[in-house]
Amino acid sequence: MSLTDRTKPTDVCLNTDLYELTMAQGFWESGLADAQACFNAFFRDNPFDGGYAVCCGTGQIAELVENFVFEDEDIEYLAGLNAPGGGPMFKRGFLEYLRDHRLDLTIHAVPEGELVFGREPMVRVEGPVIDCQLIETALLNLVNFQTLVATKTARVVRAAEGHPVSDFGLRRAQGPDGGLAVARASYIAGASSTSNVLAGKIYGIPVFGTHAHSWVMAFPSELEAFRAFAKSSPKNCVLLLDTYDVRQGIRNAITVAKEMEAAGERLSAVRLDSGDLARLSKEARRAFDEAGLPYVKISVSNDLDEYTIQSLFAQGAPIDTFGVGTKLATCDPQPSLGGVYKLSAVRRSPEEPWTPVIKLSEQGYKRTVPGVQRVLRYCDASGRPTGDMIVVDDVAEAAPAREMVDILDPYTTHVLSGEPSELLVPMVEHGRRVGEPEGIEAARARCKDALMRLDSAVARFLNPQTYPVGLERGLARLRAELAREERAESGRPTA
């Protein structure tokens, strides 16, 4: 989907928090319009108490940058905003600066579908500090939710053990745009289809759907409803069994399936949407097999998630496909990723070297990593990732680094083997897209491959093994030194 298909370009640049604009005005008025900054977007903890996350949303960043422009109506709207203390919130000179302003950003990001881990950069943004601030909210809005949905979907697909999973979450999603984001991210992460017809049109995702309980209730009897639907949609006939009584529904579905056979058609599947899905699916499978209808598939829905699906298979449920709605679209039980966007380096002009900066915070786990960061992923001979090392060029050792300091525990080190590759790749250079847009199928294939190569101990749901993420030793020293300097300057203890 184009970011501007359903909105005007003006809506892209105003899709931001107000403080991004007030800070931008402050930088402009302070003479820092050309000052350079480097920001990193990352999350601190893997979602769902899991061992990984699936990067998603980064494929739309280039389009966001290219469409980010303040038009006349945006300027007039901002000119009409009043400050709480009285008077215009924005100065006319600043608004004229924004008029038709184009972002001069260079952005590196993790490709969509690749796996990412807590505290390592997913996106690195470099350029004028004003531009870096202006894009912050929209960028996080793109990446945070889609990464969360993709991760949830990957877990559900893993639990489904190769059986198709369809996104049924539109009616429970957070608004129309949320529904589109769910469909897009879930497909990248392995869902086979979506019920969202608009997402099918925009992204080319396969769409799926048949009938609801209301269809059955609209007819004098369930059998008549089934017959009518089979006549109307013989090539897409999935009958919902639990409007009244499942066992009678099974008998009626068998009757209709036999009638369809006589007419040269086949009943595709039946769906269960309530009750003991393990027991009822076994009863349905047995009944259809005994009736000589082994090709009729069993589909289930009803507030499913990875744990429910895992439990159903543990009970031997003969289920062929899953429709996952509410808990996928809302990412139950974790409604947000918690991704953040932090400044890591500054310089007065593009000709000067970068000066690394650090944020300490009152909470130690919020301490940031300084410098213009890269992420090196090490893989063994089979292609299985073994660890990610965060490095910066000006402190990297002459020889390829093999030892890193754990990003959370400075007393723990990891020695990595294999050959490293760059995780962050160029997406935007000086405000222009790098290369051709990548299709959604490429991201989907990347995700499938990445999940296949992930250590099963890291991928498991319960108490997953922690995937090593750390700092190159020189960067770890730099971080510690900056922290000591900042604490000494503030008069606080340096321990």
Disulfide bonds with the S-S distance in Angstrom:
none
